[in-house]
């Protein structure tokens, strides 16, 4: 076996000293307050069986796409799924990517050109940052959800000689909060900037049919591109970019994370279509309607219970309140937040500590992800455990 590079060993040791070293968690039967499976769709038998039916109805029995979509991996079924997605989301076209990371990497590395400007929220997801790094455009951050600061940046960088792209998230993965998308879209329109919204944590959660925040606000025509993912509330895998036909054609030709990878297997496409079938079901007892209502009730119950406990314990605690399934408490220091999470885990509940450098130092947090399948009793219990550990 060859010697391991010294520089890499040093980086590992530094990460360990910062108490931020990661290891893959073991599978467990802990009560879930950490996953993105907000609607419980990843384990829904109805979606699983419907996925098989979709494949059988089309006589599709292949296990893989066989190649990239520009070589041998494209199919009529791919086209059918993308048409279903674009129609549901009121978009001219949709282009499926293998993951949200691939979608953001492909978009931001290829769309902004040399001389263009990308203005991004300082809390934007790592996949978007990585895509921007691969771009030849210049990029500058604006303060989190601070539209005044964004306008200052637009005044500074807008000109006839370049295109300006503004990127934000509908629901931020680390805080669970949202920008004022109506005002944000108006500002971008006034400065002729192209607005891009990552809706990874919004689709399936917001909107009458889980269509996401942009569409529920009627802003589809004011947004240049939407990135949606299927691995969170949808409970399956993959992602799509929604936008004009010209944008999709451009991405097919220039987005390297789309061009140079094997397409999704038919089973993944069928699972996506199965979920959209559930979202369109109008029956109040349908899987989506039922689970969506349970999720909303659980979010409300979590917030109400937390506030009651906080008041009773007379604690000073920074809580990032949101209407999304993501609920966070700021607990400074990697060691402290990891210790609290481990003690809660020891009682049977899986809650995720978010460490620096994933978030800025001093902004470490305990992140609770609420689901439709959590019970009121589980929510009360996990909050009681949290308060007991936090006080100690």
NUVEX-227815 format. One record per residue (C-alpha): residue number from 0; x, y, z. Coordinates in nm, 4 decimals. Example, Ala and Ser with C-alpha at 12.3 -4.5 7.8 and 13.67 -1.06 7.14 Angstrom:
BEGIN
num: 0	x: 1.2300	y: -0.4500	z: 0.7800;
num: 1	x: 1.3670	y: -0.1060	z: 0.7140;
***
This chain:
BEGIN
num: 0	x: 0.0000	y: 0.0000	z: 0.0000;
num: 1	x: 0.1356	y: 0.3458	z: -0.0903;
num: 2	x: 0.2001	y: 0.6168	z: 0.1669;
num: 3	x: -0.0890	y: 0.8541	z: 0.2270;
num: 4	x: -0.0092	y: 1.2153	z: 0.1198;
num: 5	x: 0.1144	y: 1.4235	z: 0.4135;
num: 6	x: -0.0926	y: 1.7308	z: 0.3224;
num: 7	x: -0.4110	y: 1.5234	z: 0.3264;
num: 8	x: -0.3210	y: 1.3730	z: 0.6621;
num: 9	x: -0.2663	y: 1.7218	z: 0.8001;
num: 10	x: -0.6096	y: 1.8342	z: 0.6776;
num: 11	x: -0.7707	y: 1.5358	z: 0.8477;
num: 12	x: -0.5918	y: 1.6113	z: 1.1746;
num: 13	x: -0.6960	y: 1.9767	z: 1.1564;
num: 14	x: -1.0576	y: 1.8762	z: 1.1038;
num: 15	x: -1.0373	y: 1.6425	z: 1.4040;
num: 16	x: -0.8881	y: 1.9187	z: 1.6213;
num: 17	x: -1.1804	y: 2.1440	z: 1.5221;
num: 18	x: -1.4174	y: 1.8670	z: 1.6367;
num: 19	x: -1.5682	y: 1.8713	z: 1.2890;
num: 20	x: -1.4443	y: 1.5374	z: 1.1547;
num: 21	x: -1.7179	y: 1.3444	z: 0.9741;
num: 22	x: -1.7838	y: 0.9717	z: 0.9645;
num: 23	x: -2.0674	y: 0.7901	z: 0.7921;
num: 24	x: -2.3476	y: 0.7192	z: 1.0400;
num: 25	x: -2.4555	y: 0.3616	z: 1.0945;
num: 26	x: -2.8074	y: 0.2585	z: 1.0033;
num: 27	x: -3.0335	y: 0.2781	z: 1.3059;
num: 28	x: -3.3903	y: 0.2482	z: 1.4233;
num: 29	x: -3.3838	y: 0.5893	z: 1.5904;
num: 30	x: -3.6913	y: 0.8109	z: 1.5672;
num: 31	x: -3.6271	y: 1.0353	z: 1.2677;
num: 32	x: -3.5849	y: 1.4089	z: 1.3246;
num: 33	x: -3.2949	y: 1.4464	z: 1.0817;
num: 34	x: -3.3846	y: 1.3297	z: 0.7302;
num: 35	x: -3.5323	y: 1.5274	z: 0.4402;
num: 36	x: -3.8155	y: 1.2750	z: 0.3959;
num: 37	x: -4.0713	y: 1.5343	z: 0.5042;
num: 38	x: -4.3801	y: 1.3548	z: 0.3689;
num: 39	x: -4.2644	y: 1.0005	z: 0.4392;
num: 40	x: -4.2730	y: 0.9211	z: 0.0671;
num: 41	x: -3.9410	y: 0.7329	z: 0.0658;
num: 42	x: -4.1088	y: 0.4402	z: 0.2454;
num: 43	x: -4.4580	y: 0.4743	z: 0.1006;
num: 44	x: -4.5769	y: 0.1364	z: -0.0307;
num: 45	x: -4.8311	y: 0.3085	z: -0.2562;
num: 46	x: -4.5583	y: 0.5005	z: -0.4400;
num: 47	x: -4.3391	y: 0.1890	z: -0.4586;
num: 48	x: -4.6146	y: -0.0237	z: -0.6122;
num: 49	x: -4.7270	y: 0.2545	z: -0.8472;
num: 50	x: -4.3677	y: 0.2892	z: -0.9678;
num: 51	x: -4.3696	y: -0.0782	z: -1.0682;
num: 52	x: -4.7055	y: -0.0344	z: -1.2427;
num: 53	x: -4.5765	y: 0.2620	z: -1.4451;
num: 54	x: -4.2839	y: 0.0541	z: -1.5703;
num: 55	x: -4.5021	y: -0.2489	z: -1.6518;
num: 56	x: -4.7587	y: -0.0383	z: -1.8372;
num: 57	x: -4.4781	y: 0.0833	z: -2.0664;
num: 58	x: -4.3119	y: -0.2591	z: -2.0913;
num: 59	x: -3.9907	y: -0.1165	z: -1.9442;
num: 60	x: -3.7755	y: -0.3854	z: -1.7823;
num: 61	x: -3.4267	y: -0.2356	z: -1.8158;
num: 62	x: -3.2107	y: -0.1662	z: -1.5106;
num: 63	x: -3.0059	y: 0.1237	z: -1.6458;
num: 64	x: -2.9996	y: 0.4044	z: -1.8991;
num: 65	x: -2.6943	y: 0.2479	z: -2.0774;
num: 66	x: -2.5161	y: 0.5781	z: -2.1336;
num: 67	x: -2.5384	y: 0.9551	z: -2.1273;
num: 68	x: -2.8563	y: 1.1005	z: -2.2722;
num: 69	x: -2.6676	y: 1.2412	z: -2.5695;
num: 70	x: -2.5407	y: 0.8935	z: -2.6627;
num: 71	x: -2.7756	y: 0.6065	z: -2.5746;
num: 72	x: -2.9412	y: 0.7022	z: -2.2458;
num: 73	x: -3.2326	y: 0.9095	z: -2.3746;
num: 74	x: -3.5781	y: 0.7571	z: -2.4180;
num: 75	x: -3.9410	y: 0.8387	z: -2.4868;
num: 76	x: -4.0009	y: 0.7806	z: -2.1160;
num: 77	x: -3.7502	y: 1.0529	z: -2.0252;
num: 78	x: -3.9393	y: 1.2917	z: -2.2540;
num: 79	x: -4.2716	y: 1.1878	z: -2.0996;
num: 80	x: -4.1451	y: 1.2511	z: -1.7452;
num: 81	x: -3.9990	y: 1.5919	z: -1.8345;
num: 82	x: -4.3280	y: 1.6903	z: -1.9994;
num: 83	x: -4.5136	y: 1.5856	z: -1.6832;
num: 84	x: -4.2777	y: 1.7979	z: -1.4705;
num: 85	x: -4.2950	y: 2.1096	z: -1.6897;
num: 86	x: -4.6757	y: 2.0948	z: -1.7189;
num: 87	x: -4.7214	y: 2.0514	z: -1.3435;
num: 88	x: -4.4871	y: 2.3410	z: -1.2626;
num: 89	x: -4.6223	y: 2.5713	z: -1.5338;
num: 90	x: -4.2846	y: 2.5929	z: -1.7042;
num: 91	x: -4.2006	y: 2.6005	z: -2.0731;
num: 92	x: -3.9673	y: 2.3045	z: -2.0350;
num: 93	x: -3.7896	y: 2.0909	z: -1.7751;
num: 94	x: -3.4561	y: 1.9113	z: -1.7920;
num: 95	x: -3.3890	y: 1.6221	z: -1.5538;
num: 96	x: -3.0470	y: 1.5920	z: -1.3878;
num: 97	x: -2.9145	y: 1.3034	z: -1.1805;
num: 98	x: -2.9176	y: 1.5060	z: -0.8561;
num: 99	x: -2.9643	y: 1.8557	z: -0.7204;
num: 100	x: -2.5878	y: 1.8844	z: -0.6905;
num: 101	x: -2.5463	y: 1.7971	z: -1.0595;
num: 102	x: -2.8175	y: 2.0445	z: -1.1583;
num: 103	x: -2.6617	y: 2.3354	z: -0.9688;
num: 104	x: -2.3096	y: 2.2440	z: -1.0800;
num: 105	x: -2.4171	y: 2.2261	z: -1.4437;
num: 106	x: -2.6235	y: 2.5433	z: -1.4386;
num: 107	x: -2.3871	y: 2.7783	z: -1.2576;
num: 108	x: -2.0710	y: 2.6529	z: -1.4270;
num: 109	x: -2.2145	y: 2.7061	z: -1.7758;
num: 110	x: -2.4807	y: 2.9799	z: -1.7789;
num: 111	x: -2.3064	y: 3.2904	z: -1.6321;
num: 112	x: -2.0394	y: 3.4011	z: -1.8817;
num: 113	x: -1.7083	y: 3.5846	z: -1.8542;
num: 114	x: -1.7829	y: 3.9440	z: -1.7549;
num: 115	x: -2.1211	y: 3.8512	z: -1.6029;
num: 116	x: -2.2021	y: 3.8981	z: -1.2340;
num: 117	x: -2.3550	y: 3.6439	z: -0.9954;
num: 118	x: -2.5024	y: 3.7811	z: -0.6727;
num: 119	x: -2.5764	y: 3.5062	z: -0.4220;
num: 120	x: -2.7249	y: 3.4930	z: -0.0738;
num: 121	x: -2.4435	y: 3.4335	z: 0.1754;
num: 122	x: -2.6225	y: 3.1195	z: 0.3057;
num: 123	x: -2.6603	y: 2.9637	z: -0.0388;
num: 124	x: -2.6098	y: 2.5869	z: -0.0723;
num: 125	x: -2.2635	y: 2.4399	z: -0.1285;
num: 126	x: -2.3640	y: 2.2935	z: -0.4667;
num: 127	x: -2.4367	y: 2.6429	z: -0.5986;
num: 128	x: -2.1087	y: 2.7756	z: -0.4615;
num: 129	x: -1.9224	y: 2.4910	z: -0.6308;
num: 130	x: -2.0933	y: 2.5654	z: -0.9617;
num: 131	x: -2.0069	y: 2.9339	z: -0.9328;
num: 132	x: -1.6410	y: 2.8459	z: -0.8670;
num: 133	x: -1.6308	y: 2.6631	z: -1.2000;
num: 134	x: -1.7798	y: 2.9626	z: -1.3808;
num: 135	x: -1.5811	y: 3.2368	z: -1.5560;
num: 136	x: -1.8204	y: 3.5007	z: -1.4160;
num: 137	x: -1.7476	y: 3.7142	z: -1.1113;
num: 138	x: -1.9507	y: 3.6412	z: -0.7985;
num: 139	x: -2.0358	y: 3.8441	z: -0.4894;
num: 140	x: -2.2475	y: 3.7558	z: -0.1877;
num: 141	x: -2.5212	y: 3.9651	z: -0.0299;
num: 142	x: -2.6358	y: 3.9442	z: 0.3309;
num: 143	x: -2.8813	y: 3.6677	z: 0.4104;
num: 144	x: -3.2339	y: 3.7631	z: 0.2954;
num: 145	x: -3.1268	y: 4.1301	z: 0.3043;
num: 146	x: -3.2918	y: 4.2903	z: 0.0026;
num: 147	x: -3.1536	y: 4.6333	z: 0.0882;
num: 148	x: -2.8019	y: 4.4932	z: 0.0638;
num: 149	x: -2.8946	y: 4.3182	z: -0.2616;
num: 150	x: -3.0144	y: 4.6484	z: -0.4116;
num: 151	x: -2.6834	y: 4.8079	z: -0.3141;
num: 152	x: -2.5025	y: 4.5299	z: -0.4991;
num: 153	x: -2.7269	y: 4.5658	z: -0.8025;
num: 154	x: -2.6638	y: 4.9405	z: -0.8139;
num: 155	x: -2.2926	y: 4.8705	z: -0.8033;
num: 156	x: -2.2707	y: 4.5959	z: -1.0633;
num: 157	x: -2.5600	y: 4.6422	z: -1.3071;
num: 158	x: -2.4585	y: 4.7761	z: -1.6477;
num: 159	x: -2.5326	y: 4.7290	z: -2.0157;
num: 160	x: -2.2036	y: 4.5431	z: -2.0597;
num: 161	x: -2.2879	y: 4.2397	z: -1.8496;
num: 162	x: -2.5685	y: 4.0121	z: -1.7374;
num: 163	x: -2.6481	y: 3.9928	z: -1.3674;
num: 164	x: -2.7770	y: 3.6721	z: -1.2088;
num: 165	x: -2.9309	y: 3.6713	z: -0.8598;
num: 166	x: -2.9607	y: 3.3372	z: -0.6827;
num: 167	x: -3.1435	y: 3.2446	z: -0.3639;
num: 168	x: -3.3279	y: 2.9500	z: -0.2089;
num: 169	x: -3.7024	y: 2.9266	z: -0.1560;
num: 170	x: -3.6327	y: 2.7538	z: 0.1759;
num: 171	x: -3.2796	y: 2.7621	z: 0.3152;
num: 172	x: -3.1509	y: 2.4214	z: 0.4162;
num: 173	x: -2.9563	y: 2.5415	z: 0.7201;
num: 174	x: -3.2155	y: 2.7843	z: 0.8628;
num: 175	x: -3.5493	y: 2.6766	z: 0.7156;
num: 176	x: -3.6379	y: 3.0401	z: 0.6467;
num: 177	x: -3.7401	y: 3.2021	z: 0.3167;
num: 178	x: -3.6748	y: 3.5314	z: 0.1376;
num: 179	x: -3.9522	y: 3.7701	z: 0.0360;
num: 180	x: -3.9745	y: 3.6274	z: -0.3142;
num: 181	x: -4.2377	y: 3.8737	z: -0.4326;
num: 182	x: -4.0257	y: 4.1768	z: -0.3471;
num: 183	x: -3.7081	y: 4.0007	z: -0.4595;
num: 184	x: -3.8538	y: 3.9280	z: -0.8026;
num: 185	x: -3.9704	y: 4.2902	z: -0.8343;
num: 186	x: -3.6204	y: 4.4155	z: -0.7531;
num: 187	x: -3.4613	y: 4.1836	z: -1.0083;
num: 188	x: -3.7112	y: 4.2938	z: -1.2698;
num: 189	x: -3.6372	y: 4.6613	z: -1.1993;
num: 190	x: -3.2623	y: 4.6036	z: -1.2429;
num: 191	x: -3.3050	y: 4.3595	z: -1.5341;
num: 192	x: -3.1314	y: 4.0859	z: -1.3359;
num: 193	x: -3.2008	y: 3.7161	z: -1.3923;
num: 194	x: -3.3482	y: 3.5503	z: -1.0826;
num: 195	x: -3.2684	y: 3.1849	z: -1.0063;
num: 196	x: -3.4453	y: 3.0077	z: -0.7180;
num: 197	x: -3.3422	y: 2.6734	z: -0.5714;
num: 198	x: -3.6655	y: 2.5094	z: -0.4513;
num: 199	x: -3.5098	y: 2.1888	z: -0.3145;
num: 200	x: -3.6747	y: 2.2200	z: 0.0283;
num: 201	x: -3.9941	y: 2.3878	z: -0.0983;
num: 202	x: -4.1398	y: 2.1443	z: -0.3538;
num: 203	x: -4.3736	y: 1.8946	z: -0.1949;
num: 204	x: -4.4079	y: 2.1201	z: 0.1090;
num: 205	x: -4.5422	y: 2.4562	z: -0.0109;
num: 206	x: -4.8359	y: 2.5156	z: -0.2448;
num: 207	x: -5.1786	y: 2.3550	z: -0.2710;
num: 208	x: -5.0355	y: 2.0639	z: -0.4672;
num: 209	x: -4.6779	y: 2.0805	z: -0.3384;
num: 210	x: -4.5708	y: 2.2837	z: -0.6401;
num: 211	x: -4.3244	y: 2.4967	z: -0.4444;
num: 212	x: -4.3055	y: 2.8537	z: -0.3227;
num: 213	x: -4.2404	y: 3.0312	z: -0.6540;
num: 214	x: -4.5438	y: 2.8814	z: -0.8225;
num: 215	x: -4.7712	y: 2.9187	z: -0.5211;
num: 216	x: -4.6918	y: 3.2927	z: -0.5310;
num: 217	x: -4.7580	y: 3.3124	z: -0.9064;
num: 218	x: -4.4007	y: 3.4147	z: -0.9882;
num: 219	x: -4.3142	y: 3.1545	z: -1.2531;
num: 220	x: -4.2818	y: 3.4119	z: -1.5310;
num: 221	x: -4.0586	y: 3.6394	z: -1.3202;
num: 222	x: -3.7989	y: 3.3712	z: -1.2473;
num: 223	x: -3.5313	y: 3.2827	z: -1.5034;
num: 224	x: -3.4757	y: 2.9321	z: -1.3669;
num: 225	x: -3.6029	y: 2.7099	z: -1.0878;
num: 226	x: -3.4066	y: 2.4139	z: -0.9540;
num: 227	x: -3.6241	y: 2.1425	z: -0.8006;
num: 228	x: -3.5046	y: 1.8181	z: -0.6445;
num: 229	x: -3.6763	y: 1.4860	z: -0.5875;
num: 230	x: -3.4669	y: 1.3493	z: -0.3006;
num: 231	x: -3.6335	y: 1.5441	z: -0.0207;
num: 232	x: -4.0121	y: 1.5720	z: 0.0182;
num: 233	x: -4.0578	y: 1.3607	z: -0.2974;
num: 234	x: -3.8704	y: 1.0727	z: -0.1316;
num: 235	x: -3.6984	y: 0.9486	z: -0.4485;
num: 236	x: -3.3987	y: 1.0743	z: -0.6502;
num: 237	x: -3.2959	y: 1.3217	z: -0.9190;
num: 238	x: -3.3596	y: 1.6877	z: -0.9942;
num: 239	x: -3.4822	y: 1.9157	z: -1.2695;
num: 240	x: -3.4193	y: 2.2669	z: -1.3963;
num: 241	x: -3.7323	y: 2.4539	z: -1.5032;
num: 242	x: -3.7145	y: 2.7352	z: -1.7551;
num: 243	x: -3.7558	y: 2.8440	z: -2.1142;
num: 244	x: -3.7002	y: 2.6048	z: -2.4042;
num: 245	x: -3.3950	y: 2.8058	z: -2.5060;
num: 246	x: -3.2422	y: 2.7572	z: -2.1578;
num: 247	x: -3.2982	y: 2.3803	z: -2.1719;
num: 248	x: -3.1394	y: 2.3635	z: -2.5190;
num: 249	x: -2.8419	y: 2.5588	z: -2.3885;
num: 250	x: -2.7952	y: 2.3264	z: -2.0895;
num: 251	x: -2.8116	y: 2.0166	z: -2.3103;
num: 252	x: -2.5214	y: 2.1614	z: -2.5076;
num: 253	x: -2.3082	y: 2.3202	z: -2.2355;
num: 254	x: -2.3876	y: 2.1789	z: -1.8869;
num: 255	x: -2.1041	y: 1.9309	z: -1.8368;
num: 256	x: -2.2686	y: 1.7553	z: -1.5397;
num: 257	x: -2.5559	y: 1.6697	z: -1.7774;
num: 258	x: -2.3499	y: 1.5835	z: -2.0860;
num: 259	x: -2.0848	y: 1.3608	z: -1.9334;
num: 260	x: -2.2833	y: 1.1292	z: -1.7071;
num: 261	x: -2.5024	y: 0.8231	z: -1.7476;
num: 262	x: -2.8729	y: 0.9060	z: -1.7321;
num: 263	x: -3.1022	y: 0.8025	z: -1.4496;
num: 264	x: -3.2324	y: 0.4436	z: -1.4596;
num: 265	x: -3.5969	y: 0.4015	z: -1.5671;
num: 266	x: -3.6977	y: 0.3048	z: -1.2121;
num: 267	x: -3.5913	y: 0.6493	z: -1.0839;
num: 268	x: -3.7959	y: 0.8202	z: -1.3559;
num: 269	x: -4.0988	y: 0.6044	z: -1.2764;
num: 270	x: -4.0702	y: 0.6922	z: -0.9065;
num: 271	x: -4.0699	y: 1.0632	z: -0.9947;
num: 272	x: -4.3789	y: 1.0189	z: -1.2122;
num: 273	x: -4.5475	y: 0.8204	z: -0.9344;
num: 274	x: -4.4983	y: 1.1091	z: -0.6906;
num: 275	x: -4.6425	y: 1.3620	z: -0.9354;
num: 276	x: -4.9463	y: 1.1382	z: -0.9713;
num: 277	x: -4.9958	y: 1.1656	z: -0.5948;
num: 278	x: -4.9532	y: 1.5444	z: -0.5969;
num: 279	x: -5.2298	y: 1.5802	z: -0.8582;
num: 280	x: -5.4754	y: 1.3596	z: -0.6665;
num: 281	x: -5.7642	y: 1.5772	z: -0.5423;
num: 282	x: -5.9079	y: 1.3257	z: -0.2967;
num: 283	x: -5.8679	y: 1.4608	z: 0.0592;
num: 284	x: -5.7739	y: 1.1111	z: 0.1757;
num: 285	x: -5.4980	y: 1.0735	z: -0.0839;
num: 286	x: -5.1429	y: 1.0082	z: 0.0311;
num: 287	x: -5.0199	y: 1.3596	z: -0.0446;
num: 288	x: -5.3243	y: 1.5406	z: 0.0999;
num: 289	x: -5.3199	y: 1.3319	z: 0.4156;
num: 290	x: -4.9442	y: 1.3501	z: 0.4747;
num: 291	x: -4.9242	y: 1.7178	z: 0.3844;
num: 292	x: -5.1878	y: 1.8005	z: 0.6469;
num: 293	x: -5.0071	y: 1.5889	z: 0.9076;
num: 294	x: -4.6793	y: 1.7650	z: 0.8276;
num: 295	x: -4.8333	y: 2.1103	z: 0.8683;
num: 296	x: -4.9950	y: 2.0120	z: 1.1988;
num: 297	x: -4.6657	y: 1.8700	z: 1.3259;
num: 298	x: -4.4731	y: 2.1861	z: 1.2349;
num: 299	x: -4.7297	y: 2.3990	z: 1.4184;
num: 300	x: -4.7219	y: 2.1658	z: 1.7190;
num: 301	x: -4.3412	y: 2.1715	z: 1.7334;
num: 302	x: -4.3338	y: 2.5525	z: 1.7326;
num: 303	x: -4.6087	y: 2.5853	z: 1.9924;
num: 304	x: -4.4549	y: 2.3224	z: 2.2205;
num: 305	x: -4.1082	y: 2.4744	z: 2.1931;
num: 306	x: -4.2336	y: 2.8228	z: 2.2865;
num: 307	x: -4.4245	y: 2.6863	z: 2.5844;
num: 308	x: -4.1190	y: 2.4944	z: 2.7101;
num: 309	x: -3.8867	y: 2.7876	z: 2.6543;
num: 310	x: -4.1136	y: 3.0163	z: 2.8531;
num: 311	x: -4.1500	y: 2.7628	z: 3.1363;
num: 312	x: -3.7726	y: 2.7098	z: 3.1568;
num: 313	x: -3.6998	y: 3.0828	z: 3.1273;
num: 314	x: -3.4153	y: 3.0147	z: 2.8837;
num: 315	x: -3.2356	y: 3.2531	z: 2.6494;
num: 316	x: -3.2027	y: 3.0540	z: 2.3291;
num: 317	x: -3.1718	y: 3.1672	z: 1.9684;
num: 318	x: -3.4436	y: 2.9920	z: 1.7696;
num: 319	x: -3.4714	y: 3.0304	z: 1.3918;
num: 320	x: -3.8465	y: 3.0052	z: 1.3459;
num: 321	x: -3.9861	y: 2.9033	z: 1.0084;
num: 322	x: -4.2992	y: 2.7633	z: 0.8503;
num: 323	x: -4.0948	y: 2.4881	z: 0.6876;
num: 324	x: -4.0095	y: 2.1438	z: 0.8312;
num: 325	x: -3.6608	y: 2.2746	z: 0.9213;
num: 326	x: -3.6433	y: 2.4134	z: 1.2746;
num: 327	x: -3.3077	y: 2.5232	z: 1.4197;
num: 328	x: -3.1554	y: 2.6275	z: 1.7508;
num: 329	x: -2.8206	y: 2.8097	z: 1.7528;
num: 330	x: -2.5792	y: 2.6400	z: 1.9961;
num: 331	x: -2.2283	y: 2.7762	z: 1.9629;
num: 332	x: -1.9328	y: 2.5378	z: 1.9382;
num: 333	x: -1.8942	y: 2.2080	z: 1.7552;
num: 334	x: -1.8183	y: 2.0168	z: 2.0746;
num: 335	x: -2.1247	y: 2.1484	z: 2.2593;
num: 336	x: -2.3787	y: 2.0912	z: 1.9844;
num: 337	x: -2.2382	y: 1.7432	z: 1.9067;
num: 338	x: -2.2591	y: 1.6461	z: 2.2738;
num: 339	x: -2.6248	y: 1.7512	z: 2.3021;
num: 340	x: -2.7116	y: 1.5646	z: 1.9803;
num: 341	x: -2.5351	y: 1.2500	z: 2.1047;
num: 342	x: -2.7205	y: 1.2547	z: 2.4366;
num: 343	x: -3.0549	y: 1.2921	z: 2.2579;
num: 344	x: -2.9510	y: 1.0097	z: 2.0240;
num: 345	x: -2.8794	y: 0.7947	z: 2.3275;
num: 346	x: -3.2478	y: 0.8312	z: 2.4184;
num: 347	x: -3.3594	y: 0.7050	z: 2.0779;
num: 348	x: -3.4025	y: 1.0247	z: 1.8755;
num: 349	x: -3.1961	y: 1.1206	z: 1.5707;
num: 350	x: -3.1365	y: 1.4981	z: 1.5588;
num: 351	x: -2.8622	y: 1.6459	z: 1.3433;
num: 352	x: -2.5899	y: 1.8798	z: 1.4757;
num: 353	x: -2.4794	y: 2.1224	z: 1.2031;
num: 354	x: -2.1133	y: 2.2064	z: 1.2536;
num: 355	x: -1.8720	y: 2.4686	z: 1.1329;
num: 356	x: -1.7369	y: 2.4965	z: 0.8649;
num: 357	x: -2.0710	y: 2.3873	z: 0.7125;
num: 358	x: -2.2129	y: 2.6948	z: 0.8899;
num: 359	x: -1.9995	y: 2.9905	z: 1.0102;
num: 360	x: -1.8123	y: 2.9471	z: 1.3383;
num: 361	x: -2.0363	y: 3.0636	z: 1.6205;
num: 362	x: -2.3490	y: 2.9726	z: 1.4208;
num: 363	x: -2.3402	y: 2.6002	z: 1.4939;
num: 364	x: -2.6870	y: 2.4609	z: 1.5455;
num: 365	x: -2.9101	y: 2.1704	z: 1.6279;
num: 366	x: -3.1428	y: 2.1111	z: 1.3330;
num: 367	x: -3.4764	y: 1.9376	z: 1.3787;
num: 368	x: -3.6453	y: 1.8117	z: 1.0621;
num: 369	x: -4.0177	y: 1.7567	z: 1.1109;
num: 370	x: -4.2074	y: 1.4878	z: 0.9190;
num: 371	x: -4.5636	y: 1.3832	z: 0.8555;
num: 372	x: -4.4950	y: 1.0520	z: 1.0335;
num: 373	x: -4.3728	y: 1.2051	z: 1.3609;
num: 374	x: -4.6296	y: 1.1886	z: 1.6408;
num: 375	x: -4.7174	y: 1.4695	z: 1.8816;
num: 376	x: -4.5818	y: 1.2500	z: 2.1604;
num: 377	x: -4.2464	y: 1.2106	z: 1.9816;
num: 378	x: -4.2250	y: 1.5857	z: 1.9266;
num: 379	x: -4.2982	y: 1.6582	z: 2.2925;
num: 380	x: -4.0462	y: 1.3980	z: 2.4054;
num: 381	x: -3.7602	y: 1.5113	z: 2.1816;
num: 382	x: -3.8103	y: 1.8735	z: 2.2873;
num: 383	x: -3.8143	y: 1.7721	z: 2.6544;
num: 384	x: -3.4886	y: 1.5846	z: 2.6012;
num: 385	x: -3.3386	y: 1.8852	z: 2.4242;
num: 386	x: -3.4310	y: 2.1281	z: 2.7010;
num: 387	x: -3.3012	y: 1.8893	z: 2.9681;
num: 388	x: -2.9626	y: 1.8654	z: 2.7938;
num: 389	x: -2.9463	y: 2.2337	z: 2.7034;
num: 390	x: -3.0004	y: 2.3423	z: 3.0658;
num: 391	x: -2.7199	y: 2.1125	z: 3.1764;
***
